[in-house]
Structures are given as C-alpha cells and as structure tokens.
Amino acid sequence: MSIRVLVRRWQGAALSLVGIVATLWLGLTGQLALYIHPRYFVFTVVMAVIAVVLVLAAFALGPAAPDGHGHDHAEAGTGRWRWLWPAGSILTIAAAVVGLLVLPPSTLTTATVSQRGLNGSASALTQSEAGKLAGGDYSAFTVRDWASLLRTGAGQDFFAGKTATVTGFVTPDKNDPANVFFVARFVVTCCAVDAQPIGVPVYHPGWQNEYKTDSWVTATSAFHPNPDATSREPIVLIPDVITPTAQPAQPYVY
C-alpha cells in the first residue's frame, strides 16, 4: 500500500490523535484553563481518554490491504499531480503538531479585545446583582466586580473613599489612548471562544513609555473623577503605584 493511500486513510485519525494528545498534555500541565472553564476539566479529560481508545481502535481495525484487484483506486492519476493531495495532508498534520504540541499555549490579548469590545455583556449586572455587589466587601472585589459597578453607572459618591487593587494586562483605551489604559481580564463562561474582556480604567498620561500593551500589572488606587472632562470614562483610578507583575496561573475570571 502506497504512502498516498495510507495518508488518505489515516489523516483524520492522525489529526484526532494530535488534538487528543494536546488536550491531555494541557490537562496534566494545568494549562487547560487557558482554553476552557474549570468546570469542564474533568469532562474534557475523560472524553479525551475515551477518544484515545477509539482512535487506537480505528488504527488497529482499519483496512490493512488494498481491494481485491491488487491495487487501490486511490492510486488513480499519473504524474506529479497525484502527490499533491498526500503532500497537502502531511503538511496539514505537521501544522497541527506544531500548532498544538510545539508552540506554547498563550492567553487572549489586546487583539481579541479590539475584536470583541471592552466591558460589554460580561460586565452587565441586573439591579439586584448590582445592589448585592455594592453592599459587599469591596476590599475583596476583583477586576470584574469593579468593572461591573463602573458600567452600571455608580456615581462618585459610591466610589469615594474606596481603594481598589486590580491585576490584569494593559490594554489602551481606544478613545483616549494617550492618557488612559485599562487593567483588563477576560471573563470565560464556557471556553476561550466566548471570552469577553472587562477592565478598570487607569488615568496615567504617557503610560506607553513605562508599560507595554499586554504586559501584566497590579494597580492600587482610590477612584477619582477623570481629569480629562472629554473622556468617556468619568471615573478612573489614578494610582501612585503601578507594579509590573507576572501573568497569574489563572489569567481569566469566571
């Protein structure tokens, strides 16, 4: 049986096996959270193990010989063009190996923020939820909590005297990038496909000279009215200290 026939018959199984191995590796190394919500970890790993059994069975039980005519109809075609399909299949498998097993996994970045919009549905609260959050222990609030309260329109009277400590990646305010950036995170409901960016605005003119977009920082500050009256962010953090930090093991919020 020729390489062309073998590739044609086993391309799907090979691609499946690459995906399964990548899933199990991410689970074992604790990096599966870069792609799915933790509530689905056990289900995903169990299904991956079942898939391994099915793929190995496909390899073991698949056709081992060409048809009874002594040749395989897949060999139809002559000349160099008959190798285009198997060559493309091999390249597809190789690309999957590189993309899933060789390149390191990474979090979503500002590129995704620009596509999905900041502080959209992920930070939306009902009046009941906003009331409970407003009456909670704000010292334990996360980026998501503060972003949600800012989005509901809680005024300066509410934020007066409250100090926030937020950790996230730096992403510029598209309306005032020279003066304001957001300390942002992604909210994941199911997986990275549905991740929505949320963030707390930080007023720090010239921030680009100190912090790179997508670098991680921790900012601590009280809330203040935005010094730029034309800005779309009426309330911002104006921190005395912004500390560069490493990306946390759990970069998303849930």
Secondary structure, DSSP 8 states (H G I E B T S, - for coil): --HHHHHHHHHHHHHHHHHHHHHHHHHHTT-GGGTB-GGGHHHHHHHHHHHHHHHHHHHHHS--S--TTSS-GGG---SGGGGHHHHHHHHHHHHHHIIIIIS------HHHHHHH-SSSGGG---HHHHHHHHTS-GGG--HHHHHHHHHHT--HHHHTT-EEEEEEEEEE-TTSTTTEEEEEEEE-SSBGGG-EEEEEEEE-TTGGGT--TT-EEEEEEEEEE-S-TTSS-SEEE--SEEEE----SS-SB-
